[in-house]
Amino acid sequence: MAKWTAKHEAPEPLEGPVVGTVVGGTVIWFVIFLAQAAFHGWFADRDLIWWYWTPLAGTGLGLIGIWYVRGRDAALKRHAAEQAAGTSSSAA
């Protein structure tokens, strides 16, 4: 079997408001968890209690994601500032 080779170069990754997106998703997970609190008994009666706890797990993972993307964003900004400082000092 022949080895697969790409026919074209991969596009650059899209950069956007990653921190805001992850924060928004985390908030949505938490709101879903709170909204389902009224139906806790209904889920328990039908042996679907995992539906109640899944949004809380999503919230927890989202909090980890917020920590991660904020650090990544800070590192990208720090790198860009170092590159700009290096470029301006070498041009002088």
Protein Blocks (a to p, Z undefined) as FASTA:
>chain_A
ZZdddfbdcdddddddfklmmmmmmmmmmmmmmmmmmmmmmmmmnopmmmmmmmmmmmmm
mmmmmmmmmmmmmmmmmmmmmmmmmmmmmmZZ
